[in-house]
């Protein structure tokens, strides 16, 4: 699709010239043959670059009339690229670190003043992937890094996007963070994983870098493959997987408590409907409390470090205490009907302990305990909630 609007004019001009004034091969003079101009869009704005291009003037030189462009040009953008490297780096971080979609990245760049089309965002994501692939394929840099380090702590893990898809197995060094091997496999059997470990072992043996330990999630195929290919090398369970498994009972209990707390604070929407059309102070305060309850219910933490159930209980307790203080400052013993409903909805009641009574069988004379109901014309505070307010 052709460009529908003209490219914004660059507000700043910049001139680049080669640092070398002589031919790198024969040492002869390299005169400026022509000037090339290009516009590069960066996070700071658009730049109009003027490039001085030199050529060797010695006819017998192998580099005769070969263009020698400024070295600093690669610091600005990729060859034939419209956007700077800082824009590509930001797009890569938003896409792969923050997991944002292409439309979200497009809106973020427009908010920062970067004139870019949504299709161009997709192209820059592809350029970022190519740069990452080139960095991972740089064996010379990896060899120097591992040789200086002297040892490797190997981490092995697999990622499956969906059931039935290929599993991406990644082997990386925990000390340097370098990825040693990444390959997609249809299965994760002992033979498949052993082949990956042998390939990494052969590469490290050529570099004379020993493997001091292996870290994984402890799956049985991984254990047998490590014992087969790397006998005698310590194999440790990953700390992340260990903590996640250890926190599962706590997370399950906290999640169950949050579900029960959310059941206790239902009924916010009827309160908001009852307040429609009212603009007095009580209605405004009640709407604020309704919004606070909604925010507390929808705020989820990140288990296991943040217990969402305990967080919800603390927030509801704070809302309940605030409504109680407002009712006490009002000077009346009993709050109004709207405040009563808000107070009842925001009060976190403790779950009933003990075993529930069985449902009465047919023919039994025992009556079932009637649940507390609230009629629109007659709102009152339950006895347990009143006692808690009086203590506070």
C-alpha positions, 0 to 999 in steps of 0.5 A, a space after each residue: 500500500 502506498 503512503 497516503 500522507 507525506 513524510 513529516 519533514 525532519 527538524 534537524 540536520 546532521 552531516 556524517 563523514 568517514 573517519 578514514 580519508 585513504 583507501 583501506 587496501 592500497 593506502 591511496 587517497 579516497 576523495 569524496 565522490 558524492 553525497 547521499 541523503 536519508 531521513 531517519 526517524 528516532 525516538 528524539 525526532 526525525 533527522 536528515 542525514 547527509 552522508 559523505 561517500 568516498 571512493 578510491 581513485 587508484 585504478 589498480 586497487 581491488 577497491 577502485 571506485 567502491 563506495 566507502 560510507 561513514 562508519 557512524 551511519 551504522 549507529 543510526 539505523 540499519 542499511 536502507 532502514 527508515 527508523 533508528 535502532 532505538 525505535 527497533 529496540 523499544 518495539 522489541 522490548 514492548 513486544 517480547 518483554 511486555 507482551 504487547 500487541 502490534 496495535 498497542 505498540 503502534 499507539 504507544 509510539 504515536 503517543 511518544 511522537 514517533 510517526 509510524 504506521 501499524 504495518 511498519 511496526 510489524 516490519 520493525 518486529 521482524 528486524 528485531 528478531 533478525 538482530 537477536 538471531 544474529 547475536 545468538 549465532 555469533 559463535 566467536 563472541 560466545 567462545 570468548 565469553 565462555 572461555 573467560 568464564 571457565 565453566 557452565 551451569 547448564 539450564 534445560 527447559 521446554 516451552 509448548 505454545 499449545 497442546 499438539 504443537 512442537 516443544 521449543 527446547 532451550 539450553 542456556 548458561 545460567 552464569 552468563 545467560 547465553 543461549 547455547 542451543 534452541 530447537 523445536 522438537 515434536 516430542 521430549 523423550 529421553 533420546 531427543 533430549 540426549 541428542 541435544 545434550 550431546 550437541 552442547 557437550 561437544 561444543 563445550 568440549 571443543 572450547 575446553 569449558 566444563 559443565 559443572 551442573 544442570 538445572 531443570 524442572 525435574 521431568 523424568 525424561 530430562 533426568 534420565 537424559 542428563 544421567 546418560 549424557 552427563 554422568 557425575 554432573 550434579 543435577 538440581 531442581 530449578 528454584 522457580 519450579 520448586 517454589 511454585 510447587 511448594 506454594 500450590 497449597 497456599 495458593 489454593 487456600 488463598 484462592 478459595 478464600 477469595 472466592 468466598 469473600 467475593 460471594 459476600 460482597 455481591 450486590 454492588 450493581 443494585 446499589 448503583 442502580 438505586 443511586 441513579 439520578 441522585 447527586 447529594 453527598 450521600 449518593 456521591 460517597 456511596 458511589 465512591 464506596 461501590 467503586 472501591 469494592 469493585 476495584 478490590 474485587 477485580 485486583 488480582 495479585 501474582 501468586 505465590 508472592 502476592 496473596 490476592 485473597 488476603 489483599 482482598 480481605 485487607 481492602 474490604 476491611 479498610 472499606 468497612 472501617 471507613 464506612 463505620 467511621 462515616 456513620 459514627 460522625 453522622 451523629 445518628 445511631 443507625 445509618 441510612 438505607 444506602 449506607 447500610 447496604 454499602 456497609 453490609 456489602 463491604 464487611 468481610 465476614 469470616 467463613 463459617 467453621 465446622 461441618 455444614 448440616 446435612 440437607 433434611 430428608 423427605 418427611 423430616 420436621 426440621 426446618 431449614 434455616 432461612 437466609 437473610 433477605 433485604 427488601 428494597 423498602 426495608 433495609 436494616 443492619 444485621 446483628 453481627 455487623 452491628 456488633 462489629 461496628 460498635 466495637 470499632 
